[in-house]
C-alpha cells in the first residue's frame, strides 16, 4: 500500500465513522473524541487529516448528497434549454435538501470560509471523490464544475451564466438573481432545521421552489413553460 492509499483509507475510516454517528445521533452527536474512540486513533491523529471538526463533518455530510447527485441527470432529462435545466436543478435540489436540512446547511453554509480557502476546498472535494470513487455518476460527469464547488453562490452562478449565454436573461442581472435565490433558499432551509418545523419541511420546500422560480420570472427575456 502506498503512502497516499494509506492516507485515503484512514480518512475514509474517519469519514465513515462520522457518517454513522450523524445517521444515529445527528450532527450534534459528532465530536473529535467520539470519532477517535470508535476508530481507535487519538484526537491528535484526526487533526493530522482534518483542519477541525467542521471540516470532518463537512466531508461526512457530502456522502448524504448521493441521492441528489445520482438522481439529478434523470430529473432534468426533459429540460429543453439552460433555463429549464436550472429550474429543474433547483427543484430537485430543494426536494433533496429539505428532507435533510441540517446536512445541507452544514455543507453549504458551513463555518468554513470558502472565499478565503476556495482553492483548498476544491482539492478537498476532489480528494473526497478519490476516497469514494463509487460516488462518481453520470450526473457527476455532467455537472462536475458545479458539484466540485462548495460555495453555493458559485454553484448557482454557473447555471445562470449558461442561461445568459442563450440570451434568456441579461448578464447584468446574474448577480441580482443569484443573491435573491440563495437568500430565499438559505432562509427557508434555516426554518426547516428548527425542531418545531419538522412537519413543515415539505411546505417550506414548496415555498422555496415557488419563490426561486419567481426570481426567474422577474428577469427572463422569453416565456418559459416551466414558469407558467
Buried (B, 14 or more C-beta within 10 A) or exposed (E): EEEEEEBBEBBBBBBBBBBBBBEEEEBEEBEBEBBBEBBEBEEEBBBEBBEEBBBBBBBBBBBBBBEBBBBBBEBBEEBEEBBBBBBBBBBBBBBBBBBBBBBBBBBBBBEBEBEEEEEBBBEBBEBBBBBBEEBBBEBBEEBEEBBBBBBBBBBBBEBBBBBBEEEBBBEEBBEBBBEBBBEBBBEBBBBBBEEEBEEBBEBBBBBBBEBBBEBBEEBBBEEBEBEE
